Amino acid sequence: MVKYGLDYTRCRWILPLLLGIGVIFGIIALAGRGWLESQTLPYVQQASLWQNCRRASQGGEWSCESLMGYAWGRAAAATYLVGFLLLVICFALAIIAFAIDTLRFNFIRGIGGLLFVAAVFSIMGLVIYPVKFSSEIEMTGINMFSWAYGFGWTTAIMEICLGFFFCCLPNYEDQILGNVKPTYFYSSP
């Protein structure tokens, strides 16, 4: 990407595209019911960020209780949701920043800083949830934190990595804009 510059049409939209993928992963984590699941038969417990469901036997009915009745449930949901909303704002700002013909590199560095703040909020929610869930809610059988919880961590890791990219991109401003003369390593005989 640095070799061709951000004006190269195929490279210009890589970072906003990766932010868009992070937004999709965040939506999956927020809506997914697989934050915690029973690992073995009979499957008796399944939890999301919002509720905990369990059933007495293999063919029985699921009974669900909201995690918003717990202070830690509200805190985990709120911090993860704030991190996700900051990610969506960064995605919109990145679309705007890369759509402008002349890139504003300080604007891009600000997006990187905002991504680090989003990562802090997301990680806070992702740490509060399993610590308090496993200590305050009775779990039966063997349980595991599952696919939707993994999507939440993937979103947080993407926020951190993309934050580094957005913060470091202005350091290569001259190379990206093509203001550097090429260096040739040829000596005449």
WODASUL-V494989 format. One record per run of one state. SS is the DSSP state (A for helix, B for strand, O for the rest). FROM is the first residue (numbers start at 0). TO is the last residue. If there is no record, write none. Layout:
ss->(SS	SS)
from->(FROM	FROM)
to->(TO	TO)
//
This chain:
ss->(O	A	O	B	O	B	O	B	O	B	A	O	A	O	A	O	B	O	A	O)
from->(0	13	31	35	38	44	47	50	54	62	66	69	70	99	104	136	142	145	146	177)
to->(12	30	34	37	43	46	49	53	61	65	68	69	98	103	135	141	144	145	176	188)
//
